[in-house]
Amino acid sequence: MKLTDVLNYDLVQFGFSATDKKEALDKLTSMLVEKNIIASKENFLNALLAREAQSTTGVGENVAIPHAKSVDFNKAMIVYAKSDEGVEWESFDGQPAKHIFMICAPDGGADEHLKALASLSQALMDADVKAGLDAATTKEDVEKVFADFVAKTEAPKEEKQAAPSGEKPYIIAVTACPTGIAHTFMAAEKIKETAKAMGLDVKVETNGQIGVENKLTKEDIERAAGIIVAADKKVEVARFDGRPTIMTKVADGINKPEELIQTILDGKAPIYKHDGAVEDSEDSSANESIGRRAYKHLMEGVSNMLPFVVAGGILIALSFIWGINSFDPKDPSYNKVAEVLFYFGKISFSMMLPILAGFIGRSIADRPGFIVGMIGGILADPSILGLKSDLLAYTPSGFLGALVAGFLAGGIIHVLKIAFSWMPRSLDGIKPIFLFPILGSLIMGLLMIFLINAPMASVMEGLKHFIESLNGSGKFILGFVVAAMMAIDMGGPINKAAYVTGTALLTSAGSAGSDVMAAVMIGGMVPPLAIAISATINKNIWPKAQRSGALVNYVMGLAFITEGAIPFAASNPARVIPPLFISSGIAGALSMTFGIVSKAPHGGIFAVFANAVSNQLMYLLALVIGAVLGALLLIASLSFGKKIVN
């Protein structure tokens, strides 16, 4: 399928404007209804928004490529809209989208939209295409831009597929991203474009949703001066054993291909050493530092754990509306609805430790690591399943024990792989589904019971006693630190470190609640609220495209969704993050000083009104002080120097 076959030039829009991507998608889908292309916009709009919820389709350099499937379409099409001011799209480079390409694909259409998207991604990396789109004022201009690109890329096929000359250095690369769509192909085009500009021969393999394309051969690998693996997911790298290989993230393939290529040409690329594992595919970060790999495994566990924590925490918080013990049939405040909410919340919340350990283990050692990690997470606190025995009558190690169990699961599976490497390959199939789960679970159980739980429980108890012993300035400083961490990267590793600490202490504290959890939650609520208040007081400090989005942050902040502040922080981090950091820290410090505890790990204002937070009035006071302080600091910071005016 050619790119020019799916671009609908009759639907091209110029002078397109919207306050944010949601409004932009609403306008574009409404236009499809007006043109009688689809009967109703609801299904397709929801599909587009669901795709945006997975990860932004703002691919950077003022381009957004929203896409989705729907039964409303008989064939794939691409709709182009050009915005002079740009639309805020939460792009990874923080730039607004001026060129919006909406891909509409039929449901069950053999992934036509993926093929079109791959071709479109390649076109948008072409300098002539970008220049042509910037200058275009009519649909005929747009049509010519893409017709010229297709003619340029398809005409010389024989020349493009010819073998490397042998006279130039030869660079090869592999690109891949988790979704296997835009970034995969944009990185590939950028590497090829840069290599050719440097006078090199180049070949790039893409691992996208369409599958592996332009696959590297043994001859390619042997002849190459070096290899670039720009990937954020597993790709086949055992074939690069003994070759100069740079392992990096896919964004580096887009943003700094020249630096990567020059490292190879200078002979500074490390020699990749394959570890001899059974799998044919390895993590693309195999040459990263131990700390970086450990962090990625930890984030895999934390990101999968958080939905269980959020769902469980909010359900438990809602059960407190009828009273803090209204779930208990023996309590005078008992309510059946409260009991149901509390019961379901406890089920979700109790999965936190097994999910954390299981997904860390899976990240390290695939499915065998998952089952062994889950066993370790359960044994970190057997009471979550109501397990009772004299053997299991130990102090639960809680969050720290589950954390150790996750990494231990990966290590156990790797040891078992080595221990059973002598078995014939014909028996490889029984290892991951029989030998490794059985032996791994047994080893994990013995290690958790006799080696891991006691010391980890001691560490958790020590941390609890230390925090309980703090008073005065100690409480103030601790509250400031954990709350400020929530505002530094707003959903990133520092934010998650603070949140995980709060949930760990809350889990350990049980029904008593945790003052650290209360400080963490208020620290995450302040950034969006500060942005919303600042826009209410002085809307001119934010670009026009962001103003409506700023007001939405009232809801985001009250619901404890810190990520609502990300687009605003990304637009001017040096001026936005410090005010948020300071104001969140002050709110957290006040919360700790007032002695406020939270019995729920999430919920924001809902947790407050549901009595899951003690001393609600003082907690709300701390929140108001932090949010207003943050707004005033933002106004001062953004007004100092060059004022942002549209």
MOSUL-V745153 format. One record per residue. N is the residue number from 1. SS is DSSP state (H for helix, E for strand, C for the rest). Layout:
n:N ss:SS
n:N ss:SS
//
This chain:
n:1 ss:C
n:2 ss:C
n:3 ss:H
n:4 ss:H
n:5 ss:H
n:6 ss:H
n:7 ss:E
n:8 ss:C
n:9 ss:H
n:10 ss:H
n:11 ss:H
n:12 ss:C
n:13 ss:E
n:14 ss:C
n:15 ss:C
n:16 ss:C
n:17 ss:C
n:18 ss:C
n:19 ss:C
n:20 ss:C
n:21 ss:H
n:22 ss:H
n:23 ss:H
n:24 ss:H
n:25 ss:H
n:26 ss:H
n:27 ss:H
n:28 ss:H
n:29 ss:H
n:30 ss:H
n:31 ss:H
n:32 ss:H
n:33 ss:H
n:34 ss:H
n:35 ss:C
n:36 ss:C
n:37 ss:C
n:38 ss:C
n:39 ss:C
n:40 ss:C
n:41 ss:C
n:42 ss:H
n:43 ss:H
n:44 ss:H
n:45 ss:H
n:46 ss:H
n:47 ss:H
n:48 ss:H
n:49 ss:H
n:50 ss:H
n:51 ss:H
n:52 ss:H
n:53 ss:H
n:54 ss:H
n:55 ss:C
n:56 ss:C
n:57 ss:C
n:58 ss:E
n:59 ss:E
n:60 ss:E
n:61 ss:C
n:62 ss:C
n:63 ss:E
n:64 ss:E
n:65 ss:C
n:66 ss:C
n:67 ss:E
n:68 ss:E
n:69 ss:E
n:70 ss:E
n:71 ss:C
n:72 ss:C
n:73 ss:C
n:74 ss:C
n:75 ss:C
n:76 ss:C
n:77 ss:E
n:78 ss:E
n:79 ss:E
n:80 ss:E
n:81 ss:E
n:82 ss:E
n:83 ss:E
n:84 ss:E
n:85 ss:E
n:86 ss:E
n:87 ss:E
n:88 ss:C
n:89 ss:C
n:90 ss:C
n:91 ss:C
n:92 ss:C
n:93 ss:C
n:94 ss:C
n:95 ss:C
n:96 ss:C
n:97 ss:E
n:98 ss:E
n:99 ss:E
n:100 ss:E
n:101 ss:E
n:102 ss:E
n:103 ss:E
n:104 ss:E
n:105 ss:E
n:106 ss:E
n:107 ss:C
n:108 ss:C
n:109 ss:C
n:110 ss:C
n:111 ss:C
n:112 ss:H
n:113 ss:H
n:114 ss:H
n:115 ss:H
n:116 ss:H
n:117 ss:H
n:118 ss:H
n:119 ss:H
n:120 ss:H
n:121 ss:H
n:122 ss:H
n:123 ss:H
n:124 ss:C
n:125 ss:C
n:126 ss:C
n:127 ss:H
n:128 ss:H
n:129 ss:H
n:130 ss:H
n:131 ss:H
n:132 ss:H
n:133 ss:H
n:134 ss:H
n:135 ss:H
n:136 ss:C
n:137 ss:C
n:138 ss:C
n:139 ss:H
n:140 ss:H
n:141 ss:H
n:142 ss:H
n:143 ss:H
n:144 ss:H
n:145 ss:H
n:146 ss:H
n:147 ss:H
n:148 ss:H
n:149 ss:H
n:150 ss:H
n:151 ss:H
n:152 ss:H
n:153 ss:H
n:154 ss:H
n:155 ss:H
n:156 ss:C
n:157 ss:H
n:158 ss:H
n:159 ss:H
n:160 ss:H
n:161 ss:C
n:162 ss:C
n:163 ss:C
n:164 ss:C
n:165 ss:C
n:166 ss:C
n:167 ss:C
n:168 ss:C
n:169 ss:C
n:170 ss:E
n:171 ss:E
n:172 ss:E
n:173 ss:E
n:174 ss:E
n:175 ss:E
n:176 ss:E
n:177 ss:C
n:178 ss:C
n:179 ss:C
n:180 ss:C
n:181 ss:C
n:182 ss:H
n:183 ss:H
n:184 ss:H
n:185 ss:H
n:186 ss:H
n:187 ss:H
n:188 ss:H
n:189 ss:H
n:190 ss:H
n:191 ss:H
n:192 ss:H
n:193 ss:H
n:194 ss:H
n:195 ss:H
n:196 ss:H
n:197 ss:H
n:198 ss:C
n:199 ss:C
n:200 ss:C
n:201 ss:E
n:202 ss:E
n:203 ss:E
n:204 ss:E
n:205 ss:E
n:206 ss:E
n:207 ss:E
n:208 ss:E
n:209 ss:C
n:210 ss:C
n:211 ss:E
n:212 ss:E
n:213 ss:E
n:214 ss:C
n:215 ss:C
n:216 ss:C
n:217 ss:C
n:218 ss:H
n:219 ss:H
n:220 ss:H
n:221 ss:H
n:222 ss:H
n:223 ss:H
n:224 ss:C
n:225 ss:C
n:226 ss:E
n:227 ss:E
n:228 ss:E
n:229 ss:E
n:230 ss:E
n:231 ss:E
n:232 ss:C
n:233 ss:C
n:234 ss:C
n:235 ss:E
n:236 ss:C
n:237 ss:C
n:238 ss:H
n:239 ss:H
n:240 ss:H
n:241 ss:C
n:242 ss:C
n:243 ss:C
n:244 ss:E
n:245 ss:E
n:246 ss:E
n:247 ss:E
n:248 ss:E
n:249 ss:C
n:250 ss:H
n:251 ss:H
n:252 ss:H
n:253 ss:H
n:254 ss:H
n:255 ss:H
n:256 ss:C
n:257 ss:H
n:258 ss:H
n:259 ss:H
n:260 ss:H
n:261 ss:H
n:262 ss:H
n:263 ss:H
n:264 ss:H
n:265 ss:H
n:266 ss:C
n:267 ss:C
n:268 ss:C
n:269 ss:C
n:270 ss:C
n:271 ss:E
n:272 ss:C
n:273 ss:C
n:274 ss:C
n:275 ss:C
n:276 ss:C
n:277 ss:C
n:278 ss:C
n:279 ss:C
n:280 ss:C
n:281 ss:C
n:282 ss:E
n:283 ss:C
n:284 ss:C
n:285 ss:C
n:286 ss:C
n:287 ss:C
n:288 ss:C
n:289 ss:C
n:290 ss:H
n:291 ss:H
n:292 ss:H
n:293 ss:H
n:294 ss:H
n:295 ss:H
n:296 ss:H
n:297 ss:H
n:298 ss:H
n:299 ss:H
n:300 ss:H
n:301 ss:H
n:302 ss:H
n:303 ss:H
n:304 ss:H
n:305 ss:H
n:306 ss:H
n:307 ss:H
n:308 ss:H
n:309 ss:H
n:310 ss:H
n:311 ss:H
n:312 ss:H
n:313 ss:H
n:314 ss:H
n:315 ss:H
n:316 ss:H
n:317 ss:H
n:318 ss:H
n:319 ss:H
n:320 ss:H
n:321 ss:H
n:322 ss:H
n:323 ss:C
n:324 ss:C
n:325 ss:C
n:326 ss:C
n:327 ss:C
n:328 ss:C
n:329 ss:C
n:330 ss:C
n:331 ss:C
n:332 ss:C
n:333 ss:C
n:334 ss:C
n:335 ss:C
n:336 ss:H
n:337 ss:H
n:338 ss:H
n:339 ss:H
n:340 ss:H
n:341 ss:H
n:342 ss:H
n:343 ss:H
n:344 ss:H
n:345 ss:H
n:346 ss:H
n:347 ss:H
n:348 ss:H
n:349 ss:H
n:350 ss:H
n:351 ss:C
n:352 ss:H
n:353 ss:H
n:354 ss:H
n:355 ss:H
n:356 ss:H
n:357 ss:H
n:358 ss:H
n:359 ss:H
n:360 ss:H
n:361 ss:H
n:362 ss:H
n:363 ss:H
n:364 ss:H
n:365 ss:H
n:366 ss:H
n:367 ss:H
n:368 ss:H
n:369 ss:H
n:370 ss:H
n:371 ss:H
n:372 ss:H
n:373 ss:H
n:374 ss:H
n:375 ss:H
n:376 ss:H
n:377 ss:H
n:378 ss:H
n:379 ss:H
n:380 ss:C
n:381 ss:C
n:382 ss:H
n:383 ss:H
n:384 ss:H
n:385 ss:H
n:386 ss:C
n:387 ss:C
n:388 ss:C
n:389 ss:C
n:390 ss:C
n:391 ss:C
n:392 ss:C
n:393 ss:C
n:394 ss:C
n:395 ss:C
n:396 ss:C
n:397 ss:C
n:398 ss:H
n:399 ss:H
n:400 ss:H
n:401 ss:H
n:402 ss:H
n:403 ss:H
n:404 ss:H
n:405 ss:H
n:406 ss:H
n:407 ss:H
n:408 ss:H
n:409 ss:H
n:410 ss:H
n:411 ss:H
n:412 ss:H
n:413 ss:H
n:414 ss:H
n:415 ss:H
n:416 ss:H
n:417 ss:H
n:418 ss:H
n:419 ss:H
n:420 ss:C
n:421 ss:C
n:422 ss:C
n:423 ss:C
n:424 ss:C
n:425 ss:H
n:426 ss:H
n:427 ss:H
n:428 ss:H
n:429 ss:H
n:430 ss:H
n:431 ss:H
n:432 ss:H
n:433 ss:H
n:434 ss:H
n:435 ss:H
n:436 ss:H
n:437 ss:H
n:438 ss:H
n:439 ss:H
n:440 ss:H
n:441 ss:H
n:442 ss:H
n:443 ss:H
n:444 ss:H
n:445 ss:H
n:446 ss:H
n:447 ss:H
n:448 ss:H
n:449 ss:H
n:450 ss:H
n:451 ss:H
n:452 ss:H
n:453 ss:H
n:454 ss:H
n:455 ss:H
n:456 ss:H
n:457 ss:H
n:458 ss:H
n:459 ss:H
n:460 ss:H
n:461 ss:H
n:462 ss:H
n:463 ss:H
n:464 ss:H
n:465 ss:H
n:466 ss:H
n:467 ss:H
n:468 ss:H
n:469 ss:H
n:470 ss:C
n:471 ss:C
n:472 ss:C
n:473 ss:H
n:474 ss:H
n:475 ss:H
n:476 ss:H
n:477 ss:H
n:478 ss:H
n:479 ss:H
n:480 ss:H
n:481 ss:H
n:482 ss:H
n:483 ss:H
n:484 ss:H
n:485 ss:H
n:486 ss:H
n:487 ss:H
n:488 ss:H
n:489 ss:C
n:490 ss:C
n:491 ss:C
n:492 ss:C
n:493 ss:H
n:494 ss:H
n:495 ss:H
n:496 ss:H
n:497 ss:H
n:498 ss:H
n:499 ss:H
n:500 ss:H
n:501 ss:H
n:502 ss:H
n:503 ss:H
n:504 ss:H
n:505 ss:H
n:506 ss:H
n:507 ss:H
n:508 ss:H
n:509 ss:H
n:510 ss:H
n:511 ss:H
n:512 ss:H
n:513 ss:C
n:514 ss:E
n:515 ss:H
n:516 ss:H
n:517 ss:H
n:518 ss:H
n:519 ss:H
n:520 ss:H
n:521 ss:H
n:522 ss:H
n:523 ss:H
n:524 ss:H
n:525 ss:H
n:526 ss:H
n:527 ss:H
n:528 ss:H
n:529 ss:H
n:530 ss:H
n:531 ss:H
n:532 ss:H
n:533 ss:H
n:534 ss:H
n:535 ss:H
n:536 ss:H
n:537 ss:H
n:538 ss:C
n:539 ss:H
n:540 ss:H
n:541 ss:H
n:542 ss:C
n:543 ss:C
n:544 ss:H
n:545 ss:H
n:546 ss:H
n:547 ss:H
n:548 ss:H
n:549 ss:H
n:550 ss:H
n:551 ss:H
n:552 ss:H
n:553 ss:H
n:554 ss:H
n:555 ss:H
n:556 ss:H
n:557 ss:H
n:558 ss:H
n:559 ss:C
n:560 ss:C
n:561 ss:C
n:562 ss:H
n:563 ss:H
n:564 ss:H
n:565 ss:H
n:566 ss:H
n:567 ss:H
n:568 ss:H
n:569 ss:H
n:570 ss:H
n:571 ss:H
n:572 ss:C
n:573 ss:H
n:574 ss:H
n:575 ss:H
n:576 ss:H
n:577 ss:H
n:578 ss:H
n:579 ss:H
n:580 ss:H
n:581 ss:H
n:582 ss:H
n:583 ss:H
n:584 ss:H
n:585 ss:H
n:586 ss:H
n:587 ss:H
n:588 ss:H
n:589 ss:H
n:590 ss:H
n:591 ss:H
n:592 ss:H
n:593 ss:H
n:594 ss:C
n:595 ss:C
n:596 ss:C
n:597 ss:C
n:598 ss:E
n:599 ss:C
n:600 ss:C
n:601 ss:C
n:602 ss:C
n:603 ss:C
n:604 ss:C
n:605 ss:H
n:606 ss:H
n:607 ss:H
n:608 ss:H
n:609 ss:H
n:610 ss:C
n:611 ss:C
n:612 ss:C
n:613 ss:E
n:614 ss:C
n:615 ss:C
n:616 ss:H
n:617 ss:H
n:618 ss:H
n:619 ss:H
n:620 ss:H
n:621 ss:H
n:622 ss:H
n:623 ss:H
n:624 ss:H
n:625 ss:H
n:626 ss:H
n:627 ss:H
n:628 ss:H
n:629 ss:H
n:630 ss:H
n:631 ss:H
n:632 ss:H
n:633 ss:H
n:634 ss:H
n:635 ss:H
n:636 ss:H
n:637 ss:H
n:638 ss:H
n:639 ss:H
n:640 ss:C
n:641 ss:C
n:642 ss:C
n:643 ss:C
n:644 ss:C
n:645 ss:C
n:646 ss:C
//
